[in-house]
Each structure stands twice: as structure tokens, then as C-alpha cells.
Amino acid sequence: MVKLGLAYLNRGGAADPGFAAEIAIAGEEAGYDSVWASDHVAVPEGLAALSPNQADPRTPEGPGRRLFVDPFVFLSYLAAHTSRLLLATGVLVLPLRHPLLTAKAVSSLDHMSGGRAVLGVGVGWLEAEFRLLDADFAARGRTTDRDLALLRELWAAESFTPVPGERWTMEPRPPTGRVRIVVGGGTPRAAARAVAHGDGFFVSGGRAFELIDRTRSLLGAHGRDQAGFEITMKAPMDPAGLRAATRADRLLVPVVRGSDLAVCAGRPEDLAGLAERIHGLG
């Protein structure tokens, strides 16, 4: 049976503290396994879309569409209101931040939530945001590959040596020495990066079903256990697409406060019925 998660909670009207806590609690009670927080540090005025490959033009934005609460602050808040939900970034623009700061934020979230942190990452697409933060847009793929390896090392090692003769420690570290990493994207390169560096793939865009098949083929070619690798995608808005999407391991239900769209949670009481309807398609 396909797993279900909640998406967009840290955006727009859904990011109201009281509403977000109610949705997360209701989702946990209804059997949802995770909540995913998206990421933009800032967005330029006049930007037409907040996604580079929005396959469904009906994807809801809701009021305050440019409001993005910091994902780590937001997920830490929800950690205090839940006990089982996985707390995932979906996705963090990894090359915008120094890897040590990311490693510290993720391991701190994992520590405070009792081991529930999941780091979903992407290379980013908004070039203006990279310029704003003095990050190298052209090198973002290489930077992401490098930082994914560094994160694993920082979480696993008791200390690290940034320069010869200096030993540093970063605490807390995950008790197991690792945090689950999910690589996001809508291209063959993203699928390959997920297989090479990740524990899962958050697939997006109009080629999602093709990329699901490609990813599972790559897993076999690389000798990786498909049972330990999860493919996540946003639940499509149309019934046919939703039925086909149950081939993924996890579907994310968008949360837009007050929405009446069929595959969208506008109120906490919507969640149980949505879960029943989606599971009935599988």
C-alpha cells in the first residue's frame, strides 16, 4: 500500500502555526507517515511560478503564496506536536548553504525529534536566488554531489579536520551516524544522483512516471536493494494520474488552507477521507 505524506505545509496560509499543528496531528492520526517542508530563502517580485517543472497547472498556491517559513524551524515546531511523523525537507536547495550549517541543522532536528529527520535535497533552479546569496549557479550540480558526500562524513565521524593540525567536533550527531537522504528532481541526472547518493528519490515534473521506471532500472544496475529505496512524488490532481501514481512508494498530498480541490487537504478533517480514497485506487 502506498505511503502518504503532507506537502506545502510551510507555505502560504497553511503555515499558520495553529493550522499547521492541527493538520500534522490529524495526519498522524489518519496514518500519514511524513510531512515535507519546501525551501526558498527569498523570491524576486514578479516571478510567475514557484516551480520549474509544474506539470499540473491546477497545483494550488493559495494566499500568501510567497511565504516560505524556514524548513528547519518549521519542522522543529511540528516535532513538538507529533510523535511518529517523519520530518522531511522537500526539498532543501542544498548548494545555497554551507554543508556544515546544513549538517548541524539536520542533526539538531534529528536529535530534537527522536530520530525523525529526513533530508530531501535538490540542486535548485532559481538563478536569481543563487546570485542573491553569492552561490555558484553553474556549479550547483557539482556542489550538490560534493556536499552530499560531506554530509555523510560529518554525521559519521567523531571529529573532522578542515585544515591540517586542527580537529573539530560537531554535536549532536545522529546516533546511527546517518540521516536518511532523499534526492529530488525531474531529470535523468537527478535520478542518477538519487541512486548514487540517496536513500530515495523525490520525483517531480512531467516525466515522473518515466523517471520512476528509470530509477528502478538504475537501482538494479547498481546492485542496490529496491526495498530500502523509496520513490516519493506529489499526488496528481486528476483521477487517472492519481491512479497511475500509486506505483510510487509515497504520495504527497498538498495542504492549502481552505482548498476544495479533490486531491488537496484544505482542513484537518479532509485527511482521513483523502487517505481512504487514494488507498482505494491502489
ChimeraX commands (.cxc) that place a marker at each C-alpha (Angstrom):
marker #1 position 0.00,0.00,0.00 radius 0.5
marker #1 position 1.36,3.39,-0.98 radius 0.5
marker #1 position 2.51,5.62,1.88 radius 0.5
marker #1 position 1.09,9.11,2.24 radius 0.5
marker #1 position 2.74,12.35,3.30 radius 0.5
marker #1 position 1.78,16.01,3.61 radius 0.5
marker #1 position 3.35,18.74,1.46 radius 0.5
marker #1 position 3.43,22.56,1.27 radius 0.5
marker #1 position 2.63,22.98,4.96 radius 0.5
marker #1 position 5.32,25.64,5.44 radius 0.5
marker #1 position 3.97,27.74,2.56 radius 0.5
marker #1 position 1.29,30.39,2.37 radius 0.5
marker #1 position -1.80,30.17,4.55 radius 0.5
marker #1 position -1.02,26.59,5.61 radius 0.5
marker #1 position 1.99,27.90,7.56 radius 0.5
marker #1 position -0.24,29.45,10.25 radius 0.5
marker #1 position 1.14,27.86,13.45 radius 0.5
marker #1 position -2.21,26.68,14.82 radius 0.5
marker #1 position -3.45,25.32,11.49 radius 0.5
marker #1 position -0.15,23.56,10.73 radius 0.5
marker #1 position -0.15,21.83,14.11 radius 0.5
marker #1 position -3.78,20.71,13.67 radius 0.5
marker #1 position -3.06,19.31,10.19 radius 0.5
marker #1 position 0.06,17.47,11.37 radius 0.5
marker #1 position -1.73,15.92,14.34 radius 0.5
marker #1 position -4.71,14.91,12.18 radius 0.5
marker #1 position -2.39,13.48,9.55 radius 0.5
marker #1 position -0.54,11.39,12.08 radius 0.5
marker #1 position -3.85,10.05,13.44 radius 0.5
marker #1 position -5.06,9.27,9.90 radius 0.5
marker #1 position -1.96,7.21,9.08 radius 0.5
marker #1 position 0.14,9.67,7.09 radius 0.5
marker #1 position 3.81,8.91,7.63 radius 0.5
marker #1 position 5.57,12.22,6.91 radius 0.5
marker #1 position 5.42,15.98,6.45 radius 0.5
marker #1 position 7.58,17.75,3.84 radius 0.5
marker #1 position 8.68,21.39,4.02 radius 0.5
marker #1 position 9.83,23.20,0.89 radius 0.5
marker #1 position 12.55,25.82,0.60 radius 0.5
marker #1 position 13.18,29.29,-0.76 radius 0.5
marker #1 position 15.24,31.82,1.18 radius 0.5
marker #1 position 13.74,34.67,-0.86 radius 0.5
marker #1 position 11.92,35.08,-4.18 radius 0.5
marker #1 position 12.01,38.02,-6.59 radius 0.5
marker #1 position 8.88,40.05,-7.15 radius 0.5
marker #1 position 7.21,39.35,-10.49 radius 0.5
marker #1 position 8.22,35.66,-10.58 radius 0.5
marker #1 position 5.45,33.84,-12.46 radius 0.5
marker #1 position 5.88,30.38,-10.94 radius 0.5
marker #1 position 7.49,28.90,-7.85 radius 0.5
marker #1 position 8.32,25.59,-9.53 radius 0.5
marker #1 position 10.47,25.00,-12.63 radius 0.5
marker #1 position 8.53,22.00,-13.90 radius 0.5
marker #1 position 4.99,22.34,-12.64 radius 0.5
marker #1 position 3.29,19.58,-14.61 radius 0.5
marker #1 position -0.22,20.35,-13.40 radius 0.5
marker #1 position -1.31,23.98,-13.84 radius 0.5
marker #1 position -4.02,23.40,-11.25 radius 0.5
marker #1 position -1.48,22.91,-8.48 radius 0.5
marker #1 position -2.81,25.22,-5.75 radius 0.5
marker #1 position -0.84,28.08,-4.35 radius 0.5
marker #1 position -3.34,29.70,-2.00 radius 0.5
marker #1 position -3.00,33.04,-0.22 radius 0.5
marker #1 position 0.44,34.30,0.75 radius 0.5
marker #1 position 1.99,32.11,-1.95 radius 0.5
marker #1 position 5.44,33.64,-1.49 radius 0.5
marker #1 position 5.55,32.89,2.24 radius 0.5
marker #1 position 8.10,30.16,2.95 radius 0.5
marker #1 position 8.79,29.51,6.63 radius 0.5
marker #1 position 12.35,28.21,7.12 radius 0.5
marker #1 position 12.02,24.42,6.79 radius 0.5
marker #1 position 14.15,23.53,9.81 radius 0.5
marker #1 position 12.38,25.96,12.12 radius 0.5
marker #1 position 9.02,24.78,10.81 radius 0.5
marker #1 position 9.78,21.07,11.15 radius 0.5
marker #1 position 11.16,21.58,14.66 radius 0.5
marker #1 position 7.87,23.23,15.58 radius 0.5
marker #1 position 5.91,20.24,14.25 radius 0.5
marker #1 position 8.24,17.83,16.06 radius 0.5
marker #1 position 6.84,19.19,19.33 radius 0.5
marker #1 position 3.26,18.43,18.23 radius 0.5
marker #1 position 3.76,14.92,16.81 radius 0.5
marker #1 position 5.46,11.69,17.80 radius 0.5
marker #1 position 5.63,9.50,14.67 radius 0.5
marker #1 position 5.62,11.68,11.55 radius 0.5
marker #1 position 8.89,11.79,9.64 radius 0.5
marker #1 position 10.04,15.40,9.30 radius 0.5
marker #1 position 11.43,15.98,5.83 radius 0.5
marker #1 position 12.72,18.86,3.76 radius 0.5
marker #1 position 11.05,18.59,0.40 radius 0.5
marker #1 position 13.33,19.81,-0.95 radius 0.5
marker #1 position 16.15,21.89,0.51 radius 0.5
marker #1 position 18.21,23.79,-2.08 radius 0.5
marker #1 position 21.45,22.21,-0.92 radius 0.5
marker #1 position 24.07,24.30,-2.81 radius 0.5
marker #1 position 22.74,27.56,-1.34 radius 0.5
marker #1 position 24.14,26.70,2.12 radius 0.5
marker #1 position 27.46,25.77,3.63 radius 0.5
marker #1 position 27.43,21.99,4.18 radius 0.5
marker #1 position 28.50,22.29,7.82 radius 0.5
marker #1 position 25.50,24.52,8.57 radius 0.5
marker #1 position 23.19,22.05,6.84 radius 0.5
marker #1 position 24.72,19.08,8.68 radius 0.5
marker #1 position 24.25,20.88,12.01 radius 0.5
marker #1 position 20.63,21.88,11.29 radius 0.5
marker #1 position 19.64,18.39,10.16 radius 0.5
marker #1 position 21.34,16.57,13.03 radius 0.5
marker #1 position 19.82,19.03,15.51 radius 0.5
marker #1 position 16.35,18.38,14.08 radius 0.5
marker #1 position 17.01,14.65,14.26 radius 0.5
marker #1 position 18.14,14.97,17.88 radius 0.5
marker #1 position 15.14,17.03,19.00 radius 0.5
marker #1 position 12.61,14.83,17.17 radius 0.5
marker #1 position 13.88,11.46,18.35 radius 0.5
marker #1 position 15.40,10.39,15.04 radius 0.5
marker #1 position 12.65,11.50,12.66 radius 0.5
marker #1 position 14.59,13.84,10.35 radius 0.5
marker #1 position 14.77,13.21,6.59 radius 0.5
marker #1 position 16.91,15.44,4.37 radius 0.5
marker #1 position 15.34,15.95,0.96 radius 0.5
marker #1 position 17.64,17.92,-1.34 radius 0.5
marker #1 position 17.67,19.45,-4.79 radius 0.5
marker #1 position 20.16,21.39,-6.89 radius 0.5
marker #1 position 17.87,24.40,-7.26 radius 0.5
marker #1 position 16.61,26.18,-10.36 radius 0.5
marker #1 position 16.11,29.87,-9.49 radius 0.5
marker #1 position 19.33,31.52,-10.70 radius 0.5
marker #1 position 18.43,34.88,-9.16 radius 0.5
marker #1 position 18.33,33.29,-5.69 radius 0.5
marker #1 position 21.85,31.96,-6.19 radius 0.5
marker #1 position 23.08,35.43,-7.18 radius 0.5
marker #1 position 21.41,36.91,-4.11 radius 0.5
marker #1 position 23.30,34.51,-1.83 radius 0.5
marker #1 position 26.61,34.63,-3.75 radius 0.5
marker #1 position 26.31,30.96,-4.68 radius 0.5
marker #1 position 27.58,29.46,-7.94 radius 0.5
marker #1 position 24.56,28.56,-10.05 radius 0.5
marker #1 position 26.59,26.95,-12.85 radius 0.5
marker #1 position 28.35,24.64,-10.39 radius 0.5
marker #1 position 25.26,23.68,-8.39 radius 0.5
marker #1 position 25.26,20.05,-9.55 radius 0.5
marker #1 position 28.92,19.50,-8.66 radius 0.5
marker #1 position 28.42,21.35,-5.37 radius 0.5
marker #1 position 25.46,19.11,-4.51 radius 0.5
marker #1 position 27.42,15.91,-5.22 radius 0.5
marker #1 position 30.32,17.16,-3.10 radius 0.5
marker #1 position 28.11,18.27,-0.22 radius 0.5
marker #1 position 26.13,15.02,-0.11 radius 0.5
marker #1 position 29.39,13.15,0.48 radius 0.5
marker #1 position 30.50,15.72,3.07 radius 0.5
marker #1 position 27.23,15.44,5.00 radius 0.5
marker #1 position 27.65,11.68,5.31 radius 0.5
marker #1 position 31.19,12.19,6.61 radius 0.5
marker #1 position 30.24,14.89,9.10 radius 0.5
marker #1 position 27.45,12.79,10.60 radius 0.5
marker #1 position 29.54,9.62,10.84 radius 0.5
marker #1 position 32.85,10.96,12.19 radius 0.5
marker #1 position 33.51,11.91,15.80 radius 0.5
marker #1 position 35.67,14.79,14.56 radius 0.5
marker #1 position 36.88,16.34,11.34 radius 0.5
marker #1 position 39.98,18.18,10.13 radius 0.5
marker #1 position 39.16,21.17,7.90 radius 0.5
marker #1 position 42.83,22.21,7.80 radius 0.5
marker #1 position 45.96,20.28,8.82 radius 0.5
marker #1 position 46.60,20.40,12.56 radius 0.5
marker #1 position 43.06,21.43,13.55 radius 0.5
marker #1 position 40.49,18.95,14.79 radius 0.5
marker #1 position 36.87,20.00,15.23 radius 0.5
marker #1 position 33.73,18.34,16.53 radius 0.5
marker #1 position 30.10,18.90,15.59 radius 0.5
marker #1 position 27.43,17.79,18.01 radius 0.5
marker #1 position 24.80,16.50,18.14 radius 0.5
marker #1 position 25.38,13.81,15.58 radius 0.5
marker #1 position 22.77,11.20,14.61 radius 0.5
marker #1 position 23.03,8.20,16.96 radius 0.5
marker #1 position 23.36,5.87,13.97 radius 0.5
marker #1 position 25.84,8.14,12.23 radius 0.5
marker #1 position 23.48,8.85,9.35 radius 0.5
marker #1 position 20.26,10.60,8.36 radius 0.5
marker #1 position 18.09,9.41,5.51 radius 0.5
marker #1 position 18.71,11.47,2.34 radius 0.5
marker #1 position 16.15,11.83,-0.47 radius 0.5
marker #1 position 17.32,13.45,-3.71 radius 0.5
marker #1 position 14.71,15.43,-5.60 radius 0.5
marker #1 position 14.37,16.47,-9.23 radius 0.5
marker #1 position 12.69,15.91,-12.56 radius 0.5
marker #1 position 15.58,14.90,-14.82 radius 0.5
marker #1 position 17.57,11.71,-15.57 radius 0.5
marker #1 position 20.56,13.33,-13.85 radius 0.5
marker #1 position 18.53,13.76,-10.67 radius 0.5
marker #1 position 17.50,10.09,-10.80 radius 0.5
marker #1 position 21.14,9.06,-11.21 radius 0.5
marker #1 position 22.16,11.31,-8.31 radius 0.5
marker #1 position 19.47,9.75,-6.11 radius 0.5
marker #1 position 20.73,6.25,-6.86 radius 0.5
marker #1 position 24.37,7.26,-6.33 radius 0.5
marker #1 position 23.95,9.31,-3.14 radius 0.5
marker #1 position 20.46,8.89,-1.73 radius 0.5
marker #1 position 18.12,6.63,0.16 radius 0.5
marker #1 position 15.21,7.71,-2.04 radius 0.5
marker #1 position 14.08,9.86,-4.96 radius 0.5
marker #1 position 11.53,12.68,-4.81 radius 0.5
marker #1 position 10.49,12.74,-8.46 radius 0.5
marker #1 position 8.79,15.79,-9.98 radius 0.5
marker #1 position 7.79,17.21,-13.32 radius 0.5
marker #1 position 6.07,15.93,-16.44 radius 0.5
marker #1 position 8.38,12.92,-16.87 radius 0.5
marker #1 position 7.71,11.49,-13.42 radius 0.5
marker #1 position 6.47,8.05,-14.47 radius 0.5
marker #1 position 9.31,7.61,-16.97 radius 0.5
marker #1 position 11.79,8.58,-14.26 radius 0.5
marker #1 position 10.29,6.14,-11.76 radius 0.5
marker #1 position 10.97,3.29,-14.22 radius 0.5
marker #1 position 14.43,4.66,-14.98 radius 0.5
marker #1 position 15.31,4.90,-11.30 radius 0.5
marker #1 position 14.27,1.33,-10.57 radius 0.5
marker #1 position 16.35,0.13,-13.53 radius 0.5
marker #1 position 19.35,2.08,-12.23 radius 0.5
marker #1 position 18.94,0.55,-8.79 radius 0.5
marker #1 position 19.13,-2.92,-10.31 radius 0.5
marker #1 position 22.12,-1.98,-12.47 radius 0.5
marker #1 position 23.97,-0.67,-9.41 radius 0.5
marker #1 position 23.08,-3.69,-7.28 radius 0.5
marker #1 position 21.06,-1.65,-4.82 radius 0.5
marker #1 position 18.22,-3.10,-2.79 radius 0.5
marker #1 position 14.98,-1.59,-4.12 radius 0.5
marker #1 position 13.21,-2.45,-0.85 radius 0.5
marker #1 position 15.38,0.07,1.02 radius 0.5
marker #1 position 14.93,2.86,-1.52 radius 0.5
marker #1 position 11.69,4.88,-1.61 radius 0.5
marker #1 position 10.31,6.89,-4.52 radius 0.5
marker #1 position 8.16,9.86,-3.48 radius 0.5
marker #1 position 6.06,12.14,-5.68 radius 0.5
marker #1 position 3.33,14.75,-5.31 radius 0.5
marker #1 position -0.16,13.31,-5.72 radius 0.5
marker #1 position -1.53,14.34,-9.15 radius 0.5
marker #1 position -4.75,16.33,-9.26 radius 0.5
marker #1 position -6.56,14.19,-11.87 radius 0.5
marker #1 position -8.04,10.72,-11.09 radius 0.5
marker #1 position -6.19,8.92,-13.90 radius 0.5
marker #1 position -2.85,10.40,-12.89 radius 0.5
marker #1 position -3.53,9.66,-9.25 radius 0.5
marker #1 position -4.25,6.01,-10.02 radius 0.5
marker #1 position -1.05,5.70,-12.04 radius 0.5
marker #1 position 0.94,7.44,-9.31 radius 0.5
marker #1 position 0.23,4.69,-6.79 radius 0.5
marker #1 position 3.20,2.88,-8.38 radius 0.5
marker #1 position 5.40,5.25,-6.34 radius 0.5
marker #1 position 6.21,4.31,-2.75 radius 0.5
marker #1 position 4.87,7.54,-1.27 radius 0.5
marker #1 position 2.43,10.20,-2.48 radius 0.5
marker #1 position 2.43,13.68,-1.01 radius 0.5
marker #1 position -0.94,15.35,-0.54 radius 0.5
marker #1 position -0.75,19.15,-0.93 radius 0.5
marker #1 position -2.05,21.16,2.01 radius 0.5
marker #1 position -3.60,24.50,1.03 radius 0.5
marker #1 position -5.74,26.04,3.73 radius 0.5
marker #1 position -9.41,26.25,2.74 radius 0.5
marker #1 position -8.97,24.50,-0.62 radius 0.5
marker #1 position -11.83,22.40,-2.03 radius 0.5
marker #1 position -9.80,20.63,-4.73 radius 0.5
marker #1 position -10.33,16.86,-4.81 radius 0.5
marker #1 position -6.72,15.86,-4.08 radius 0.5
marker #1 position -5.80,18.58,-1.64 radius 0.5
marker #1 position -6.17,18.94,2.12 radius 0.5
marker #1 position -7.85,22.23,2.99 radius 0.5
marker #1 position -8.93,21.25,6.52 radius 0.5
marker #1 position -7.72,18.70,9.09 radius 0.5
marker #1 position -10.95,16.71,8.71 radius 0.5
marker #1 position -10.19,16.15,4.99 radius 0.5
marker #1 position -7.21,13.89,5.63 radius 0.5
marker #1 position -8.84,10.59,6.61 radius 0.5
marker #1 position -11.17,10.65,3.60 radius 0.5
marker #1 position -8.37,11.53,1.21 radius 0.5
marker #1 position -6.26,8.64,2.51 radius 0.5
marker #1 position -9.15,6.22,2.09 radius 0.5
marker #1 position -9.82,7.42,-1.46 radius 0.5
marker #1 position -6.17,7.17,-2.55 radius 0.5
marker #1 position -5.66,3.74,-1.00 radius 0.5
marker #1 position -8.80,2.57,-2.79 radius 0.5
marker #1 position -7.07,3.23,-6.12 radius 0.5
marker #1 position -4.04,1.07,-5.47 radius 0.5
marker link #1:1,2 radius 0.2
marker link #1:2,3 radius 0.2
marker link #1:3,4 radius 0.2
marker link #1:4,5 radius 0.2
marker link #1:5,6 radius 0.2
marker link #1:6,7 radius 0.2
marker link #1:7,8 radius 0.2
marker link #1:8,9 radius 0.2
marker link #1:9,10 radius 0.2
marker link #1:10,11 radius 0.2
marker link #1:11,12 radius 0.2
marker link #1:12,13 radius 0.2
marker link #1:13,14 radius 0.2
marker link #1:14,15 radius 0.2
marker link #1:15,16 radius 0.2
marker link #1:16,17 radius 0.2
marker link #1:17,18 radius 0.2
marker link #1:18,19 radius 0.2
marker link #1:19,20 radius 0.2
marker link #1:20,21 radius 0.2
marker link #1:21,22 radius 0.2
marker link #1:22,23 radius 0.2
marker link #1:23,24 radius 0.2
marker link #1:24,25 radius 0.2
marker link #1:25,26 radius 0.2
marker link #1:26,27 radius 0.2
marker link #1:27,28 radius 0.2
marker link #1:28,29 radius 0.2
marker link #1:29,30 radius 0.2
marker link #1:30,31 radius 0.2
marker link #1:31,32 radius 0.2
marker link #1:32,33 radius 0.2
marker link #1:33,34 radius 0.2
marker link #1:34,35 radius 0.2
marker link #1:35,36 radius 0.2
marker link #1:36,37 radius 0.2
marker link #1:37,38 radius 0.2
marker link #1:38,39 radius 0.2
marker link #1:39,40 radius 0.2
marker link #1:40,41 radius 0.2
marker link #1:41,42 radius 0.2
marker link #1:42,43 radius 0.2
marker link #1:43,44 radius 0.2
marker link #1:44,45 radius 0.2
marker link #1:45,46 radius 0.2
marker link #1:46,47 radius 0.2
marker link #1:47,48 radius 0.2
marker link #1:48,49 radius 0.2
marker link #1:49,50 radius 0.2
marker link #1:50,51 radius 0.2
marker link #1:51,52 radius 0.2
marker link #1:52,53 radius 0.2
marker link #1:53,54 radius 0.2
marker link #1:54,55 radius 0.2
marker link #1:55,56 radius 0.2
marker link #1:56,57 radius 0.2
marker link #1:57,58 radius 0.2
marker link #1:58,59 radius 0.2
marker link #1:59,60 radius 0.2
marker link #1:60,61 radius 0.2
marker link #1:61,62 radius 0.2
marker link #1:62,63 radius 0.2
marker link #1:63,64 radius 0.2
marker link #1:64,65 radius 0.2
marker link #1:65,66 radius 0.2
marker link #1:66,67 radius 0.2
marker link #1:67,68 radius 0.2
marker link #1:68,69 radius 0.2
marker link #1:69,70 radius 0.2
marker link #1:70,71 radius 0.2
marker link #1:71,72 radius 0.2
marker link #1:72,73 radius 0.2
marker link #1:73,74 radius 0.2
marker link #1:74,75 radius 0.2
marker link #1:75,76 radius 0.2
marker link #1:76,77 radius 0.2
marker link #1:77,78 radius 0.2
marker link #1:78,79 radius 0.2
marker link #1:79,80 radius 0.2
marker link #1:80,81 radius 0.2
marker link #1:81,82 radius 0.2
marker link #1:82,83 radius 0.2
marker link #1:83,84 radius 0.2
marker link #1:84,85 radius 0.2
marker link #1:85,86 radius 0.2
marker link #1:86,87 radius 0.2
marker link #1:87,88 radius 0.2
marker link #1:88,89 radius 0.2
marker link #1:89,90 radius 0.2
marker link #1:90,91 radius 0.2
marker link #1:91,92 radius 0.2
marker link #1:92,93 radius 0.2
marker link #1:93,94 radius 0.2
marker link #1:94,95 radius 0.2
marker link #1:95,96 radius 0.2
marker link #1:96,97 radius 0.2
marker link #1:97,98 radius 0.2
marker link #1:98,99 radius 0.2
marker link #1:99,100 radius 0.2
marker link #1:100,101 radius 0.2
marker link #1:101,102 radius 0.2
marker link #1:102,103 radius 0.2
marker link #1:103,104 radius 0.2
marker link #1:104,105 radius 0.2
marker link #1:105,106 radius 0.2
marker link #1:106,107 radius 0.2
marker link #1:107,108 radius 0.2
marker link #1:108,109 radius 0.2
marker link #1:109,110 radius 0.2
marker link #1:110,111 radius 0.2
marker link #1:111,112 radius 0.2
marker link #1:112,113 radius 0.2
marker link #1:113,114 radius 0.2
marker link #1:114,115 radius 0.2
marker link #1:115,116 radius 0.2
marker link #1:116,117 radius 0.2
marker link #1:117,118 radius 0.2
marker link #1:118,119 radius 0.2
marker link #1:119,120 radius 0.2
marker link #1:120,121 radius 0.2
marker link #1:121,122 radius 0.2
marker link #1:122,123 radius 0.2
marker link #1:123,124 radius 0.2
marker link #1:124,125 radius 0.2
marker link #1:125,126 radius 0.2
marker link #1:126,127 radius 0.2
marker link #1:127,128 radius 0.2
marker link #1:128,129 radius 0.2
marker link #1:129,130 radius 0.2
marker link #1:130,131 radius 0.2
marker link #1:131,132 radius 0.2
marker link #1:132,133 radius 0.2
marker link #1:133,134 radius 0.2
marker link #1:134,135 radius 0.2
marker link #1:135,136 radius 0.2
marker link #1:136,137 radius 0.2
marker link #1:137,138 radius 0.2
marker link #1:138,139 radius 0.2
marker link #1:139,140 radius 0.2
marker link #1:140,141 radius 0.2
marker link #1:141,142 radius 0.2
marker link #1:142,143 radius 0.2
marker link #1:143,144 radius 0.2
marker link #1:144,145 radius 0.2
marker link #1:145,146 radius 0.2
marker link #1:146,147 radius 0.2
marker link #1:147,148 radius 0.2
marker link #1:148,149 radius 0.2
marker link #1:149,150 radius 0.2
marker link #1:150,151 radius 0.2
marker link #1:151,152 radius 0.2
marker link #1:152,153 radius 0.2
marker link #1:153,154 radius 0.2
marker link #1:154,155 radius 0.2
marker link #1:155,156 radius 0.2
marker link #1:156,157 radius 0.2
marker link #1:157,158 radius 0.2
marker link #1:158,159 radius 0.2
marker link #1:159,160 radius 0.2
marker link #1:160,161 radius 0.2
marker link #1:161,162 radius 0.2
marker link #1:162,163 radius 0.2
marker link #1:163,164 radius 0.2
marker link #1:164,165 radius 0.2
marker link #1:165,166 radius 0.2
marker link #1:166,167 radius 0.2
marker link #1:167,168 radius 0.2
marker link #1:168,169 radius 0.2
marker link #1:169,170 radius 0.2
marker link #1:170,171 radius 0.2
marker link #1:171,172 radius 0.2
marker link #1:172,173 radius 0.2
marker link #1:173,174 radius 0.2
marker link #1:174,175 radius 0.2
marker link #1:175,176 radius 0.2
marker link #1:176,177 radius 0.2
marker link #1:177,178 radius 0.2
marker link #1:178,179 radius 0.2
marker link #1:179,180 radius 0.2
marker link #1:180,181 radius 0.2
marker link #1:181,182 radius 0.2
marker link #1:182,183 radius 0.2
marker link #1:183,184 radius 0.2
marker link #1:184,185 radius 0.2
marker link #1:185,186 radius 0.2
marker link #1:186,187 radius 0.2
marker link #1:187,188 radius 0.2
marker link #1:188,189 radius 0.2
marker link #1:189,190 radius 0.2
marker link #1:190,191 radius 0.2
marker link #1:191,192 radius 0.2
marker link #1:192,193 radius 0.2
marker link #1:193,194 radius 0.2
marker link #1:194,195 radius 0.2
marker link #1:195,196 radius 0.2
marker link #1:196,197 radius 0.2
marker link #1:197,198 radius 0.2
marker link #1:198,199 radius 0.2
marker link #1:199,200 radius 0.2
marker link #1:200,201 radius 0.2
marker link #1:201,202 radius 0.2
marker link #1:202,203 radius 0.2
marker link #1:203,204 radius 0.2
marker link #1:204,205 radius 0.2
marker link #1:205,206 radius 0.2
marker link #1:206,207 radius 0.2
marker link #1:207,208 radius 0.2
marker link #1:208,209 radius 0.2
marker link #1:209,210 radius 0.2
marker link #1:210,211 radius 0.2
marker link #1:211,212 radius 0.2
marker link #1:212,213 radius 0.2
marker link #1:213,214 radius 0.2
marker link #1:214,215 radius 0.2
marker link #1:215,216 radius 0.2
marker link #1:216,217 radius 0.2
marker link #1:217,218 radius 0.2
marker link #1:218,219 radius 0.2
marker link #1:219,220 radius 0.2
marker link #1:220,221 radius 0.2
marker link #1:221,222 radius 0.2
marker link #1:222,223 radius 0.2
marker link #1:223,224 radius 0.2
marker link #1:224,225 radius 0.2
marker link #1:225,226 radius 0.2
marker link #1:226,227 radius 0.2
marker link #1:227,228 radius 0.2
marker link #1:228,229 radius 0.2
marker link #1:229,230 radius 0.2
marker link #1:230,231 radius 0.2
marker link #1:231,232 radius 0.2
marker link #1:232,233 radius 0.2
marker link #1:233,234 radius 0.2
marker link #1:234,235 radius 0.2
marker link #1:235,236 radius 0.2
marker link #1:236,237 radius 0.2
marker link #1:237,238 radius 0.2
marker link #1:238,239 radius 0.2
marker link #1:239,240 radius 0.2
marker link #1:240,241 radius 0.2
marker link #1:241,242 radius 0.2
marker link #1:242,243 radius 0.2
marker link #1:243,244 radius 0.2
marker link #1:244,245 radius 0.2
marker link #1:245,246 radius 0.2
marker link #1:246,247 radius 0.2
marker link #1:247,248 radius 0.2
marker link #1:248,249 radius 0.2
marker link #1:249,250 radius 0.2
marker link #1:250,251 radius 0.2
marker link #1:251,252 radius 0.2
marker link #1:252,253 radius 0.2
marker link #1:253,254 radius 0.2
marker link #1:254,255 radius 0.2
marker link #1:255,256 radius 0.2
marker link #1:256,257 radius 0.2
marker link #1:257,258 radius 0.2
marker link #1:258,259 radius 0.2
marker link #1:259,260 radius 0.2
marker link #1:260,261 radius 0.2
marker link #1:261,262 radius 0.2
marker link #1:262,263 radius 0.2
marker link #1:263,264 radius 0.2
marker link #1:264,265 radius 0.2
marker link #1:265,266 radius 0.2
marker link #1:266,267 radius 0.2
marker link #1:267,268 radius 0.2
marker link #1:268,269 radius 0.2
marker link #1:269,270 radius 0.2
marker link #1:270,271 radius 0.2
marker link #1:271,272 radius 0.2
marker link #1:272,273 radius 0.2
marker link #1:273,274 radius 0.2
marker link #1:274,275 radius 0.2
marker link #1:275,276 radius 0.2
marker link #1:276,277 radius 0.2
marker link #1:277,278 radius 0.2
marker link #1:278,279 radius 0.2
marker link #1:279,280 radius 0.2
marker link #1:280,281 radius 0.2
marker link #1:281,282 radius 0.2
view
